[in-house]
Amino acid sequence: MRVLVAPDKFKGSLTAHEVATCLSDGLSSVGHLTTDLPLADGGDGSVDAAVSAGARRQLVTVTGAAGETRTGSIAVRGRTAIVEVANLCGLATLPATRRLPLDASSIGVGQAVRAALEAGADTMVLALGGSASTDGGAGLLSSLGFRFLDQTGSPIVPGGRGLANVASVDTEHARDLSGVGIIVAGDVNNPLTGPRGAATVYGPQKGADPTMVCHLDDGLTHLVTALATAGFADAPDLARQPGAGSAGGIGFAAMLLGAQMVSGAEYFLNLLDIDRHLASADLVVTGEGSLDEQTEQGKLLGVLAERVRPRPLVAVAGRSTLPRSRWQQAGFEAVHTLRDHTRMPTADNPELTASILTLIGRKIGRTYPSDAEPPKMLDVVSP
């Protein structure tokens, strides 16, 4: 049997490439022919996925989330550049015990965009998952020539802490991006501010306590007003748009620059030429850290399931709260979890995760005889 192994990462434990390797090791040990296709949806691993699809990796020196100088990477394919927040100035670049909810900045994203422009790119794909900042994209904009000034005419400090102090926005030296296409690839539908906004919903994940969340949300609101006063009359409307709250408001800043919002899952599946790989697959094995009922609502594995039909699709996850009664409706013939095999925590144990994934790969392989076609999954028609 020809098995396409196409998982996403197990966040905090293994990359998509590592997950695919482990599952393939198990499958091939019982006689199956495997092809690995690590996936991404606009979060961590998006640059790696683009490189695996033929893009060129380009190293860039940027300002990290904590203000330090660091080396990250973007992917360049023709005149298109994939800029991933996570590896430039995202949470993944900080120690696990350190969060900077008020002071993390998106400056590094803007620096990477600028480097891509200087290398000749005219289309920017912003992969916004895994951000550490809640600065409304002010860091991104400042790297492109915007100046956010306080009442004394001094630049505000980077991050969300100083947004409430913005008295004026100077765009005299802002980079001209006419002729540059900007695409935001993601699945976040939150507005910039309010009860569903960037600070309220995602601030706690970045270390913000309730007082900090209020401070950040007030700062984001003030930023919108300051930009409107500076001549961006559509800023209030853009702040209310779905996706404006992605990556702590980088989505809002990108919209201000004319960005188009697209499904991260669909974009990267197309980038990876998923349909060509599916054409020669008898069985598809996918996976990610967690499966739940949201998986069907535009998340990567849900979108993949629609593309895979009518081939059988088996999912592997660290944990799953998706009821067995929903597996077939969601597009999965079977779901295997790490928790089925151990009571020990696996999220911070790559070695244990890897060994169990190999075991699960072998188990899946034995379910489908290597010398026979698998039973084809029937399309499910919703009542």
C-alpha positions as CSV (number, residue, x, y, z in Angstrom):
1,M,0.0,0.0,0.0
2,R,1.0,3.6,-0.7
3,V,0.6,5.7,2.4
4,L,0.8,9.5,2.5
5,V,1.9,10.6,5.9
6,A,0.8,14.2,6.2
7,P,0.8,15.5,9.8
8,D,1.0,18.9,11.5
9,K,3.3,19.5,14.4
10,F,2.7,18.2,18.0
11,K,3.2,21.7,19.5
12,G,5.9,21.8,22.2
13,S,7.1,18.3,21.4
14,L,7.8,17.4,17.8
15,T,7.9,19.2,14.5
16,A,5.6,18.1,11.6
17,H,8.7,16.6,10.0
18,E,9.6,14.6,13.1
19,V,6.0,13.4,13.5
20,A,5.9,12.2,9.9
21,T,9.2,10.4,10.3
22,C,8.1,8.5,13.4
23,L,4.7,7.4,11.8
24,S,6.5,6.4,8.6
25,D,9.0,4.3,10.5
26,G,6.2,2.3,12.1
27,L,4.2,2.0,8.8
28,S,7.2,0.9,6.8
29,S,8.3,-1.7,9.4
30,V,5.2,-3.7,8.4
31,G,5.7,-3.4,4.7
32,H,4.0,-0.2,3.6
33,L,5.5,2.3,1.1
34,T,5.3,5.8,2.6
35,T,5.6,9.4,1.4
36,D,6.1,12.1,4.0
37,L,4.4,15.5,3.6
38,P,4.8,17.6,6.8
39,L,1.9,20.2,6.9
40,A,1.4,23.7,8.3
41,D,-1.5,26.1,8.5
42,G,0.2,29.4,9.1
43,G,1.6,28.7,12.5
44,D,4.9,27.2,13.6
45,G,6.5,25.2,10.8
46,S,5.1,27.3,7.9
47,V,8.5,28.2,6.6
48,D,9.7,24.5,6.9
49,A,6.6,23.4,5.0
50,A,7.3,25.9,2.2
51,V,10.9,24.8,2.0
52,S,9.8,21.1,1.7
53,A,7.6,22.2,-1.2
54,G,10.6,23.7,-3.0
55,A,11.0,27.2,-1.6
56,R,14.4,28.5,-0.7
57,R,15.2,29.2,3.0
58,Q,16.7,32.6,3.6
59,L,18.2,33.5,6.9
60,V,17.3,37.0,8.3
61,T,18.7,38.9,11.3
62,V,15.8,40.4,13.3
63,T,14.8,41.8,16.7
64,G,13.3,39.0,18.7
65,A,10.3,39.1,21.0
66,A,12.5,40.1,24.0
67,G,14.4,42.8,22.1
68,E,17.4,40.6,21.4
69,T,19.1,40.2,18.0
70,R,18.4,36.8,16.6
71,T,18.6,34.8,13.4
72,G,15.3,33.6,11.9
73,S,14.3,32.4,8.5
74,I,11.8,33.1,5.7
75,A,11.0,31.0,2.7
76,V,11.3,32.5,-0.8
77,R,9.8,30.9,-3.9
78,G,10.1,33.0,-7.0
79,R,9.0,36.5,-6.0
80,T,6.8,35.2,-3.1
81,A,8.2,35.3,0.5
82,I,6.6,33.3,3.4
83,V,7.2,35.3,6.7
84,E,6.5,33.2,9.8
85,V,6.0,35.1,13.1
86,A,6.7,32.0,15.2
87,N,10.4,31.6,14.3
88,L,11.1,35.3,14.2
89,C,9.7,36.7,17.4
90,G,7.1,34.2,18.5
91,L,6.4,32.4,21.8
92,A,8.6,29.6,20.6
93,T,11.7,31.9,20.7
94,L,11.2,32.5,24.4
95,P,12.1,30.2,27.3
96,A,9.1,28.1,28.4
97,T,9.0,29.9,31.8
98,R,9.2,33.4,30.3
99,R,6.4,35.5,28.8
100,L,6.5,39.2,27.9
101,P,2.8,40.1,27.6
102,L,3.4,43.9,27.8
103,D,6.8,44.2,26.2
104,A,7.0,41.6,23.3
105,S,7.0,43.3,20.0
106,S,6.4,42.5,16.3
107,I,9.3,44.5,15.1
108,G,11.1,41.4,13.8
109,V,8.2,40.6,11.5
110,G,8.5,44.0,9.8
111,Q,12.3,43.5,9.5
112,A,11.8,40.2,7.8
113,V,9.3,41.7,5.4
114,R,11.8,44.5,4.7
115,A,14.5,41.9,4.0
116,A,12.2,40.0,1.6
117,L,11.4,43.2,-0.2
118,E,15.1,44.0,-0.6
119,A,15.6,40.5,-2.0
120,G,13.1,41.3,-4.8
121,A,9.9,39.7,-3.4
122,D,6.6,41.4,-4.4
123,T,4.2,39.1,-2.6
124,M,4.3,38.6,1.2
125,V,2.6,35.7,2.9
126,L,2.3,36.3,6.6
127,A,2.0,33.2,8.7
128,L,0.8,34.7,12.0
129,G,0.4,31.7,14.4
130,G,2.5,31.5,17.6
131,S,3.0,35.2,18.2
132,A,4.3,36.5,21.5
133,S,3.2,40.1,21.2
134,T,0.0,42.1,21.6
135,D,1.1,45.4,20.1
136,G,-1.5,45.8,17.3
137,G,1.2,45.3,14.7
138,A,2.8,48.6,15.7
139,G,6.2,46.9,15.7
140,L,5.7,45.6,12.2
141,L,4.6,49.1,11.0
142,S,7.6,50.8,12.7
143,S,10.0,48.5,10.9
144,L,8.4,49.8,7.7
145,G,8.9,53.5,8.5
146,F,5.9,54.4,10.7
147,R,6.8,56.4,13.8
148,F,4.6,56.2,16.9
149,L,5.3,59.2,19.1
150,D,4.3,60.2,22.6
151,Q,3.3,63.8,23.6
152,T,7.0,64.8,23.8
153,G,7.6,63.6,20.2
154,S,9.7,60.6,21.4
155,P,9.1,57.1,20.0
156,I,7.0,54.9,22.3
157,V,8.7,51.9,23.7
158,P,8.2,48.7,21.7
159,G,5.4,46.3,22.7
160,G,1.8,46.8,24.0
161,R,2.8,48.6,27.1
162,G,3.2,52.0,25.5
163,L,0.3,51.9,23.0
164,A,-1.9,54.1,25.3
165,N,0.8,56.8,25.1
166,V,0.7,57.2,21.3
167,A,-0.1,60.9,20.7
168,S,0.7,61.0,17.0
169,V,1.7,58.7,14.0
170,D,4.3,60.0,11.6
171,T,4.2,58.3,8.2
172,E,6.4,60.6,6.2
173,H,9.1,58.0,5.8
174,A,6.8,54.9,5.6
175,R,7.8,52.4,3.0
176,D,5.8,52.6,-0.2
177,L,4.2,49.1,-0.6
178,S,2.1,49.9,-3.7
179,G,2.6,47.0,-6.0
180,V,3.3,44.6,-3.2
181,G,0.7,41.9,-2.4
182,I,0.2,41.0,1.2
183,I,-1.6,37.8,2.2
184,V,-2.4,36.8,5.8
185,A,-2.7,33.0,6.0
186,G,-4.5,31.9,9.2
187,D,-7.7,30.7,10.8
188,V,-8.2,33.3,13.6
189,N,-11.4,35.3,13.2
190,N,-11.2,37.6,16.2
191,P,-11.5,41.4,15.9
192,L,-8.7,43.6,17.3
193,T,-10.4,44.8,20.5
194,G,-13.3,44.0,22.9
195,P,-14.5,40.8,24.5
196,R,-13.4,38.7,21.5
197,G,-10.3,40.8,20.8
198,A,-6.6,40.0,20.7
199,A,-5.9,41.0,24.3
200,T,-8.9,39.4,25.9
201,V,-8.8,36.0,24.1
202,Y,-5.1,35.5,23.5
203,G,-3.4,37.7,26.0
204,P,-3.7,35.2,28.9
205,Q,-1.9,32.6,26.7
206,K,1.0,35.0,26.4
207,G,1.2,35.6,30.1
208,A,-1.2,38.5,30.7
209,D,-3.1,38.7,33.9
210,P,-6.6,40.4,34.0
211,T,-5.1,43.8,34.7
212,M,-2.6,43.5,31.8
213,V,-5.4,42.3,29.5
214,C,-7.4,45.5,30.3
215,H,-4.3,47.7,29.7
216,L,-3.5,46.0,26.4
217,D,-7.1,46.2,25.1
218,D,-7.2,49.9,26.1
219,G,-3.9,50.4,24.3
220,L,-5.1,48.7,21.1
221,T,-8.3,50.9,21.1
222,H,-6.1,54.0,21.5
223,L,-3.8,52.8,18.7
224,V,-6.8,52.6,16.3
225,T,-7.9,56.1,17.2
226,A,-4.4,57.5,16.7
227,L,-4.1,55.9,13.3
228,A,-7.6,57.2,12.3
229,T,-6.4,60.7,13.4
230,A,-3.3,60.3,11.3
231,G,-5.3,59.8,8.1
232,F,-6.2,56.1,8.1
233,A,-9.9,56.7,8.2
234,D,-10.7,53.0,7.7
235,A,-8.7,51.9,10.8
236,P,-11.9,51.6,13.1
237,D,-13.6,49.5,10.4
238,L,-10.6,47.3,9.9
239,A,-10.2,46.8,13.6
240,R,-13.6,45.2,13.7
241,Q,-12.9,42.8,10.8
242,P,-12.5,39.0,11.4
243,G,-8.8,38.3,11.6
244,A,-7.7,41.8,12.8
245,G,-7.0,40.3,16.2
246,S,-4.7,37.6,14.8
247,A,-1.1,37.5,16.2
248,G,-1.8,40.2,18.8
249,G,-3.1,42.6,16.1
250,I,-0.5,42.0,13.4
251,G,-3.5,41.0,11.3
252,F,-4.9,44.5,11.8
253,A,-1.6,46.2,10.8
254,A,-1.5,43.9,7.7
255,M,-5.0,44.9,6.8
256,L,-4.0,48.6,7.1
257,L,-1.4,47.9,4.5
258,G,-3.9,46.3,2.2
259,A,-3.6,42.6,3.1
260,Q,-5.9,39.9,1.8
261,M,-7.1,37.3,4.5
262,V,-7.1,33.7,3.4
263,S,-7.5,30.3,5.1
264,G,-4.1,29.2,6.3
265,A,-5.0,25.6,5.9
266,E,-6.2,25.9,2.3
267,Y,-3.2,28.1,1.3
268,F,-0.6,25.7,2.6
269,L,-2.3,22.6,1.3
270,N,-2.3,24.2,-2.1
271,L,1.3,25.3,-1.7
272,L,2.3,21.7,-0.9
273,D,0.4,20.5,-3.9
274,I,-1.7,18.1,-1.8
275,D,-3.9,16.9,-4.6
276,R,-0.9,15.6,-6.6
277,H,0.2,13.6,-3.6
278,L,-3.2,12.3,-2.9
279,A,-3.5,11.0,-6.5
280,S,-1.1,8.2,-5.7
281,A,-2.1,7.4,-2.1
282,D,-4.2,4.5,-1.0
283,L,-4.3,5.6,2.6
284,V,-3.6,9.0,4.3
285,V,-2.3,9.3,7.9
286,T,-2.4,12.7,9.5
287,G,-2.0,14.1,13.0
288,E,-1.7,17.0,15.3
289,G,-1.4,17.7,19.1
290,S,-5.1,17.9,19.8
291,L,-8.3,17.0,18.2
292,D,-11.7,18.4,19.2
293,E,-15.0,19.5,17.8
294,Q,-13.3,22.7,16.5
295,T,-11.3,20.5,14.1
296,E,-14.3,20.5,11.7
297,Q,-14.5,24.3,11.8
298,G,-11.8,25.2,9.2
299,K,-8.9,23.8,11.1
300,L,-6.1,22.1,9.2
301,L,-7.1,18.5,9.7
302,G,-10.8,19.3,8.9
303,V,-9.8,21.0,5.7
304,L,-7.5,18.1,4.8
305,A,-10.3,15.6,5.5
306,E,-12.4,17.2,2.8
307,R,-9.6,17.0,0.3
308,V,-8.8,13.4,1.1
309,R,-12.3,12.0,0.6
310,P,-13.1,9.3,-0.5
311,R,-9.7,7.8,0.5
312,P,-9.5,6.5,4.1
313,L,-8.0,9.0,6.5
314,V,-6.5,8.0,9.9
315,A,-5.8,10.7,12.5
316,V,-3.2,10.6,15.3
317,A,-3.3,13.1,18.2
318,G,-1.8,13.7,21.5
319,R,-5.3,13.9,22.9
320,S,-8.7,13.9,21.4
321,T,-12.1,15.1,22.8
322,L,-13.8,14.4,19.4
323,P,-16.5,11.8,20.2
324,R,-16.2,8.5,18.4
325,S,-19.6,9.2,17.0
326,R,-18.2,12.2,15.2
327,W,-15.2,10.5,13.6
328,Q,-16.8,9.6,10.3
329,Q,-18.6,12.9,10.0
330,A,-15.3,14.7,10.5
331,G,-13.7,12.5,7.8
332,F,-11.6,10.1,10.0
333,E,-11.9,6.4,9.7
334,A,-10.0,6.0,12.9
335,V,-8.4,8.2,15.6
336,H,-5.4,7.1,17.7
337,T,-4.0,9.1,20.6
338,L,-0.9,9.1,22.7
339,R,-3.1,8.9,25.8
340,D,-4.4,5.6,24.6
341,H,-0.8,4.3,25.2
342,T,0.5,6.1,28.3
343,R,-0.6,7.9,31.4
344,M,2.6,9.9,31.4
345,P,2.5,13.5,30.1
346,T,4.0,13.7,26.5
347,A,3.7,17.4,25.6
348,D,7.2,18.1,27.0
349,N,8.7,14.6,26.3
350,P,9.8,14.3,22.7
351,E,11.4,10.9,23.2
352,L,8.3,9.4,24.6
353,T,6.1,11.0,22.0
354,A,8.4,9.7,19.2
355,S,8.4,6.2,20.5
356,I,4.6,6.1,20.8
357,L,4.1,7.6,17.4
358,T,6.2,4.8,15.9
359,L,4.2,2.2,17.8
360,I,0.9,3.8,16.5
361,G,2.3,3.8,12.9
362,R,3.0,0.1,13.2
363,K,-0.5,-0.5,14.6
364,I,-2.1,1.4,11.8
365,G,0.0,-0.5,9.3
366,R,-1.1,-3.8,10.6
367,T,-4.8,-2.7,10.3
368,Y,-4.3,-2.4,6.5
369,P,-2.6,-5.4,4.9
370,S,0.5,-4.2,2.9
371,D,-0.5,-6.3,-0.1
372,A,-4.1,-5.3,-0.3
373,E,-6.1,-2.2,-1.1
374,P,-7.7,-0.6,2.0
375,P,-11.5,-0.4,2.2
376,K,-12.6,2.9,0.6
377,M,-14.3,5.3,3.0
378,L,-17.8,6.3,1.9
379,D,-18.8,9.9,1.6
380,V,-21.0,11.0,4.5
381,V,-24.0,13.0,3.5
382,S,-25.2,15.2,6.3
383,P,-29.0,15.0,7.0
